[in-house]
Amino acid sequence: MDFAYSSRTAELAEKLYAFMDEHVYPAEKVYDRQIAENDNPHEQPQIMRDLQATAREQGLWNLFMAHDGLGAGLTNLEYAPLAEIVGRSIIGNEAINCSAPDTGNIEILAMYGTEAQKEQWLKPLLNCDIRSAFAMTEPGVASSDARNIGTTILRDGDEYVINGHKWYSSGILDPDCKLMIVMGKSDPDGPAYRQQSMILVPTDTPGIEIVRDLPMLGYHDRLGHGEVTFTDVRVPAENMLGQEGDGFLIAQGRLGPGRMHYAMRGIGIAERALQMMCQRAQDRVAFGEPLAKRGVVREWIARSRIEIDQIRLLTFQAAWLMDTQGNAAARMQVAAIKVSAMETAHKVVDRAVQTYGAAGVSDDNVLGRFFALTRALQIADGPTEVHLRTMARLELKKYTPTPTEA
């Protein structure tokens, strides 16, 4: 068992640490200020365009992408530590074109898109000429069970007609967003896991209405989380991703690697929160001595170190399994890291907030945003309870004499 990074990962990690220190962290407040000054708060600020230009020059671009000979060609295990490094900043992933929902959309276009779809959408996304959104979750149903989704995608001659209501459609408010991948029912009466399809919908298609931008615990994301309605939205039949009824298959192909990305970014958040907690504990004096002298603060620091390292190793195992045995073989571990990484990150951020006191609940530093994000991500991309349900069923199979699941 070798815990060393590959030579390629080690080289890129060194470059990424320098890129983050020299460019990304100093740009965070500039990024927020430029957003506040823009007429449209969802427009990409100039500082981000500058960061992306630097990332391209340094070869730090599309590192997540391994399909079709595109991107850096890294394995999941090679990319995982790099996702952690950029995950330490809210703006890190966007700076190297490795941010959601584009990463997942790019991967499924590469895996399931036709050559025409790739030419029209994949290449511009990889070049960051456009951005995309993913529309799956709905306000009217428990979308944790995607069989509940009510949006319809019905064939009408050479077109599909889409009707429905989505929300938390991430990325839709960005003026550069030109494409939505929409999940809905193309065969409402078919087998449970063949009713759904995914289809490519240009954002300027008539019948699409963005109702509002939704916050996450008070924070509005620059890319936006839109509530969107579809009223008789017509797109060409060739916009179907894969075949009719492939929606669940495509979703699993999208969500496995995506959850690994989320986990490593969560670990990155936890690492930065721990760093901030340690610095604050050393610098802040209460009752005649630094907070770092207090037993409870030392316990927070020690437990945080243990928990972060545990989750990192579990995530590496999941990435290794995906690389060597496929996404299906890593289903248990992928579910585990989605649960544990976000819970751990939230716990560590909470300790850092407590260490900072009043400053921890202000907007003077990044902790408040981290707190909201790590809490929201215990719901987004599959709530914790659904992943625990999956894990329990897989574990119980080992002890059940019949193959029939409860």
Residue pairs with C-beta under 8 A, 6 or more apart in sequence:
4 10
5 13
5 78
5 81
6 78
8 72
8 74
8 78
9 74
9 78
9 79
9 81
9 82
12 59
12 60
12 63
12 72
12 74
12 82
13 81
13 82
13 85
15 58
15 59
15 60
16 60
16 82
16 85
16 86
16 96
17 85
19 54
19 55
19 58
19 60
19 95
20 85
20 86
20 88
20 89
20 92
23 51
23 54
23 95
24 51
24 86
24 89
24 91
24 92
24 95
25 89
27 47
27 48
27 50
27 51
27 91
27 95
28 89
28 90
28 91
28 366
30 45
30 47
31 45
31 47
31 48
31 91
34 45
34 46
34 47
35 41
35 43
35 45
35 222
38 45
40 175
41 220
41 222
42 173
42 174
42 175
42 213
42 222
42 223
42 224
43 174
43 175
44 174
44 175
44 176
44 222
45 222
48 91
48 94
48 95
51 91
51 94
51 95
52 61
52 94
52 95
52 96
52 97
52 128
55 61
55 95
55 96
55 97
60 96
61 71
61 72
61 96
61 97
62 70
62 71
62 72
62 96
62 97
62 98
62 126
63 71
63 72
63 74
63 79
63 82
63 96
63 98
64 71
64 74
64 79
64 83
64 98
64 103
64 107
64 257
64 261
65 71
65 72
65 103
65 106
65 107
65 110
65 126
66 72
66 73
66 74
66 75
66 76
66 79
67 107
67 110
67 111
68 110
68 118
70 110
70 126
71 126
72 79
74 82
75 319
75 323
76 257
76 260
76 319
76 320
76 322
76 323
77 316
77 319
77 320
77 323
79 261
79 319
80 260
80 264
80 315
80 316
80 319
81 264
83 93
83 98
83 260
83 261
83 264
83 265
83 268
84 264
84 265
84 267
84 268
84 271
84 312
85 92
85 268
86 92
86 93
86 95
86 96
86 98
86 265
86 268
87 93
87 264
87 265
87 266
87 267
87 268
87 269
88 268
88 269
88 271
88 272
89 272
89 366
90 366
90 369
90 370
90 373
92 268
93 99
93 100
93 265
97 126
97 128
98 261
99 223
100 170
100 171
100 258
100 261
100 262
101 132
101 133
101 134
101 170
101 171
102 125
102 131
102 132
102 171
103 258
103 261
104 134
104 254
104 255
104 257
104 258
105 125
105 132
105 134
105 179
105 181
105 254
106 122
106 125
106 126
107 253
107 254
107 257
107 258
108 181
108 198
108 241
108 250
108 253
108 254
109 117
109 118
109 121
109 122
109 125
109 241
110 118
110 122
111 250
111 253
112 241
112 242
112 246
112 250
112 253
113 121
113 122
113 241
114 238
116 238
117 200
117 238
117 239
117 241
121 130
121 132
121 179
121 200
124 130
124 178
125 131
125 132
125 179
130 176
130 177
130 178
130 179
131 171
131 174
131 176
131 177
131 178
131 223
132 171
132 177
132 178
132 179
132 180
132 181
133 169
133 170
133 171
133 172
133 177
133 179
133 180
133 181
133 203
133 226
134 169
134 170
134 171
134 180
134 181
135 151
135 166
135 169
135 172
135 180
135 181
135 182
135 183
135 201
135 228
136 143
136 146
136 149
136 166
136 182
136 183
136 251
137 143
137 166
137 167
137 168
137 169
138 148
138 149
138 150
138 151
138 164
138 165
138 166
138 167
139 165
139 166
139 167
139 227
140 150
140 165
141 148
141 149
141 150
142 148
143 149
144 382
144 383
144 385
144 386
145 386
146 183
146 196
146 247
146 248
146 251
147 192
147 193
147 195
147 196
149 164
149 183
149 184
149 185
149 196
150 164
150 165
150 184
150 185
151 162
151 163
151 164
151 165
151 166
151 182
151 183
151 184
151 185
151 230
152 161
152 162
152 163
152 164
152 184
152 185
152 186
152 188
153 160
153 161
153 162
153 182
153 184
153 185
153 186
153 197
153 199
154 160
154 161
154 186
155 186
155 237
155 244
156 234
157 237
158 236
158 237
159 234
159 235
159 236
159 237
160 186
160 199
160 234
160 235
160 236
160 237
160 239
160 240
161 232
161 233
161 234
162 182
162 184
162 199
162 201
162 207
162 230
162 232
162 233
162 234
162 235
163 230
163 231
163 232
163 233
164 182
164 184
164 229
164 230
165 227
165 228
165 229
165 230
166 182
166 226
166 227
166 228
166 229
166 230
167 214
167 225
167 226
167 227
167 228
168 214
168 225
168 226
168 227
168 380
169 180
169 225
169 226
169 227
169 228
170 221
170 223
170 224
170 225
170 226
171 177
171 223
171 224
172 180
172 203
172 210
172 223
172 224
172 225
172 226
172 228
173 210
173 213
173 223
173 224
173 225
173 226
174 222
174 223
174 224
177 203
177 223
178 202
178 203
178 204
179 200
179 201
179 202
179 203
180 200
180 201
180 202
180 203
180 208
180 228
181 198
181 199
181 200
181 201
181 241
182 198
182 199
182 201
182 230
183 196
183 197
183 198
183 247
183 251
184 196
184 197
184 199
184 247
185 195
185 196
185 197
186 195
186 196
186 197
186 244
186 245
186 247
187 194
187 195
187 244
187 245
188 195
189 195
190 245
193 248
194 245
194 248
195 245
195 247
196 245
196 247
196 248
196 251
197 240
197 241
197 242
197 244
197 245
197 246
197 247
198 240
198 241
198 242
198 246
198 247
198 250
198 251
199 235
199 239
199 240
199 241
200 235
200 239
200 240
200 241
201 208
201 230
201 233
201 235
201 239
202 235
205 233
205 234
205 235
206 233
206 234
207 230
207 231
207 232
207 233
207 234
208 228
208 229
208 230
208 233
209 228
209 229
209 231
210 226
210 227
210 228
211 226
211 227
211 228
211 229
212 226
212 227
213 220
213 224
213 225
213 226
213 227
214 225
214 226
214 227
215 225
216 225
216 372
216 373
216 376
217 371
217 372
217 375
217 376
218 372
219 368
219 369
219 372
219 373
241 250
242 249
242 250
252 327
253 327
255 381
255 382
256 322
256 327
256 330
256 331
256 334
257 322
257 327
258 381
259 334
259 335
259 337
259 338
259 381
259 382
260 315
260 318
260 319
260 322
260 334
260 337
262 338
262 341
262 342
262 377
262 381
263 311
263 315
263 318
263 337
263 338
263 340
263 341
263 342
264 315
264 341
266 311
266 341
266 342
266 344
266 345
266 374
266 377
267 308
267 311
267 312
267 315
267 341
267 344
267 345
269 345
269 348
269 349
269 370
269 373
269 374
270 304
270 307
270 308
270 311
270 344
270 345
270 348
270 349
271 308
272 366
272 370
273 304
273 345
273 348
273 349
273 351
273 352
273 367
273 370
274 301
274 304
274 305
274 308
274 348
274 352
276 352
276 356
276 365
276 367
277 297
277 300
277 301
277 304
277 348
277 351
277 352
277 355
277 356
278 292
278 301
280 291
280 352
280 355
280 356
281 290
281 291
281 292
281 294
281 297
281 301
281 355
282 290
282 291
282 292
283 290
284 290
284 291
284 355
284 357
285 291
286 294
291 297
291 355
292 298
292 301
297 355
300 351
300 354
300 355
304 347
304 348
304 351
307 344
307 347
307 348
308 344
308 348
310 340
310 344
311 337
311 340
311 341
311 344
314 333
314 336
314 337
314 340
315 337
315 341
317 333
318 330
318 333
318 334
318 336
318 337
321 329
321 330
321 333
322 329
322 330
322 334
327 334
331 390
331 394
332 390
332 391
332 394
332 395
335 387
335 388
335 390
335 391
336 387
336 391
338 381
338 382
338 384
338 387
339 378
339 384
339 387
339 388
339 391
342 374
342 377
342 378
342 384
343 378
343 384
345 370
345 374
346 371
346 374
346 375
346 378
349 367
349 370
349 371
349 374
350 371
352 360
352 367
353 360
353 361
353 367
353 368
353 371
354 360
356 365
356 367
359 365
360 367
360 368
361 368
362 368
363 369
378 384
393 405
393 406
396 406
397 403
397 405
